[in-house]
């Protein structure tokens, strides 16, 4: 494993990104800010590609972020793979519009020998810090290597 969780998570993201059309389309500009054992934090500027017909963050993007952040939170524990989704649930609590900056936090609640359980919270950045919740997610992944 590289010298830090952040380097490891970035390495895993660099391996995944070229193989995922949806991640390349929706998350090409995401920035991983930090990582520690079981947690990652990232930022994404909401752009037109992220919007639904009403001009707000599309639910598909929120679920994609739940999948992405949960997988990288698993990777932050030292695993070389992010797992395969077995269950995902996202609750849409607020909205975001073009130009909003999102703070995405993924946490691996438990990484076992077969399954991993994650939670994700997406907030708008207001005055430089995480503000109102946009959505929350829970995600279970099969991780047996």
C-alpha positions as CSV (number, residue, x, y, z in Angstrom):
1,X,0.0,0.0,0.0
2,X,1.3,3.5,-0.8
3,X,2.5,5.7,2.1
4,X,-0.9,7.2,2.8
5,X,-4.6,6.4,2.6
6,X,-5.0,9.4,0.2
7,X,-2.4,8.1,-2.2
8,X,-3.9,4.6,-2.1
9,X,-7.4,6.0,-2.7
10,X,-6.2,8.2,-5.6
11,X,-4.4,5.2,-7.1
12,X,-7.6,3.1,-7.0
13,X,-9.6,6.0,-8.5
14,X,-7.0,6.4,-11.3
15,X,-7.4,2.6,-12.0
16,X,-11.2,2.7,-12.0
17,X,-11.9,5.9,-13.9
18,X,-10.7,4.8,-17.4
19,X,-12.9,1.7,-17.2
20,X,-16.2,3.4,-16.3
21,X,-18.1,5.5,-18.9
22,X,-20.5,6.8,-16.3
23,X,-17.7,7.9,-13.9
24,X,-15.9,9.6,-16.8
25,X,-19.1,11.4,-17.8
26,X,-20.3,12.5,-14.4
27,X,-17.2,12.6,-12.2
28,X,-14.4,13.7,-14.5
29,X,-13.8,16.8,-12.4
30,X,-14.3,15.4,-8.9
31,X,-11.4,16.1,-6.5
32,X,-10.5,13.8,-3.7
33,X,-9.6,16.1,-0.8
34,X,-8.7,13.7,2.0
35,X,-8.7,10.1,3.0
36,X,-8.1,8.2,6.2
37,X,-8.8,4.6,7.3
38,X,-12.4,4.1,6.4
39,X,-13.2,7.7,5.2
40,X,-12.9,9.8,2.1
41,X,-13.8,13.4,1.4
42,X,-14.2,14.9,-2.1
43,X,-15.6,18.0,-3.8
44,X,-17.5,18.3,-7.0
45,X,-18.7,21.5,-8.8
46,X,-22.2,21.0,-10.1
47,X,-22.2,21.5,-13.9
48,X,-24.9,21.2,-16.6
49,X,-24.2,17.5,-17.1
50,X,-25.3,16.9,-13.5
51,X,-28.7,18.6,-13.8
52,X,-32.2,17.2,-14.4
53,X,-34.9,18.8,-16.5
54,X,-35.8,21.1,-13.6
55,X,-32.3,22.5,-13.4
56,X,-31.3,20.8,-10.2
57,X,-29.0,18.0,-9.3
58,X,-30.2,14.8,-11.0
59,X,-31.0,11.8,-8.7
60,X,-28.8,9.6,-10.9
61,X,-25.8,11.8,-10.0
62,X,-26.5,11.5,-6.3
63,X,-26.8,7.7,-6.5
64,X,-23.6,7.6,-8.6
65,X,-21.8,9.6,-5.9
66,X,-23.1,7.2,-3.2
67,X,-21.7,4.3,-5.2
68,X,-18.4,6.1,-5.9
69,X,-17.7,7.5,-2.4
70,X,-18.7,4.2,-0.7
71,X,-16.4,2.2,-2.9
72,X,-13.5,4.6,-2.3
73,X,-14.2,4.6,1.5
74,X,-13.7,0.8,1.3
75,X,-10.5,1.3,-0.6
76,X,-9.2,3.6,2.1
77,X,-9.1,0.6,4.4
78,X,-6.3,-0.8,2.2
79,X,-8.3,-3.1,-0.1
80,X,-7.2,-3.1,-3.8
81,X,-10.8,-3.3,-5.0
82,X,-14.0,-1.3,-4.2
83,X,-16.4,-4.2,-4.3
84,X,-19.6,-4.9,-6.2
85,X,-22.9,-3.3,-5.2
86,X,-25.5,-5.6,-3.5
87,X,-27.7,-2.8,-2.1
88,X,-27.8,1.0,-2.5
89,X,-30.2,3.5,-1.1
90,X,-30.1,7.3,-1.4
91,X,-32.4,9.8,0.3
92,X,-32.8,13.1,-1.5
93,X,-33.0,15.7,1.3
94,X,-32.2,19.0,-0.5
95,X,-31.2,20.4,-3.9
96,X,-28.2,21.7,-5.6
97,X,-28.0,23.8,-8.8
98,X,-25.4,24.6,-11.4
99,X,-22.4,26.3,-9.8
100,X,-22.9,24.8,-6.3
101,X,-19.9,23.1,-4.8
102,X,-20.6,19.7,-3.2
103,X,-18.8,18.1,-0.3
104,X,-19.0,14.3,-0.5
105,X,-18.1,12.2,2.5
106,X,-17.9,8.5,2.3
107,X,-17.5,6.2,5.4
108,X,-16.9,2.5,5.6
109,X,-18.9,1.5,8.7
110,X,-17.7,-2.1,8.5
111,X,-15.5,-4.0,6.0
112,X,-15.7,-7.7,6.6
113,X,-14.5,-10.7,4.7
114,X,-17.4,-10.8,2.3
115,X,-19.5,-7.6,2.7
116,X,-18.7,-3.9,3.4
117,X,-21.2,-1.4,4.7
118,X,-20.9,2.3,3.8
119,X,-22.6,5.6,4.4
120,X,-22.4,8.7,2.3
121,X,-23.4,12.3,2.9
122,X,-23.4,15.0,0.3
123,X,-23.6,18.6,1.4
124,X,-23.4,22.0,-0.4
125,X,-20.4,24.1,0.5
126,X,-21.5,27.4,2.0
127,X,-18.9,30.1,3.0
128,X,-16.1,27.5,2.7
129,X,-17.6,24.8,4.9
130,X,-20.1,21.9,4.5
131,X,-23.6,23.4,4.7
132,X,-27.1,22.0,4.0
133,X,-27.5,18.3,3.3
134,X,-28.3,17.5,-0.4
135,X,-28.6,13.7,0.1
136,X,-27.6,10.8,2.2
137,X,-26.9,7.2,1.1
138,X,-26.2,3.8,2.4
139,X,-24.4,1.2,0.3
140,X,-23.6,-2.5,0.8
141,X,-20.9,-4.0,-1.4
142,X,-19.6,-7.6,-1.9
143,X,-15.8,-7.3,-1.3
144,X,-14.5,-10.9,-1.1
145,X,-11.2,-10.8,-2.9
